[in-house]
């Protein structure tokens, strides 16, 4: 009669489950990169193999080559991606900073004052459905052609997103949190800075991210119509006229890379620093 094998020791089970969990975590982390690489490979094969015309869908290798040549100024002045990107980034950051200041101040004021909220909220509800780029004709009539009109549209786009999120975040703070602190004699400044703002931080940070995304969209659209000489929106418009699809995709690549870098590097650092300042960051393992 064959001898049955002895069961594994119970101490081995956690180790094995840990290895399986580690492999699963690794697979989950790699999955997005594998999918992205597979899509790029299929795209490259379809374009190079003639299944899709390069005029309609240029291969990724050509897009990357055009992007690199444009960044160093080897693709001609009209398609100098580095020059156009720098002009766009200056307007983007100027509008985003101005919009962030106005949005944060306005959102906090509306969130803290029920009277002001009741007076202004109907106007916000009326303006919010209107896309920022729809104000481009108005901005050009009031301000004129050129970068001031673009800056105004970008600032408005950022303010509209931020003020809505920050107001909602502050109004969502439970009133019992304020009452609990008031019982210990805390003044209004302490309550705002140490209770309300930390509790509303996820909304504030979300407003910053949405404000940046809205600023990007408004910037590219405004540059196409506001009569500026340089900018990624201008380059996209010119490339479309000449069916330079590789240049169009190169500009889109620059926009995506810059946005991803700002979110993954810039916003991550701000979030960590702010959470540590307010004592909300986890500093030890649980």
SULCOR-V201012 format. One line per field, one symbol per residue. phi: phi as a letter, one per 30 degrees, with the letter a starting at -180 (. if undefined). Layout:
phi: ???
//
This chain:
phi: .dddddddddddddddddddddddddddddeddddddddddddddddddidbdeddbddedddddddddddciccjddcdddddddddddddddddddddddddddddddddcedddddceedddddedddedddeedddddcjdjdeddddddddeddeddddddeddddddddddddddddciddddddddcbddddceedddddddddddddeddddddddcdiddbkddddddddddchddddeddddddddddddddddcdddddddddddddicddcbdc
//
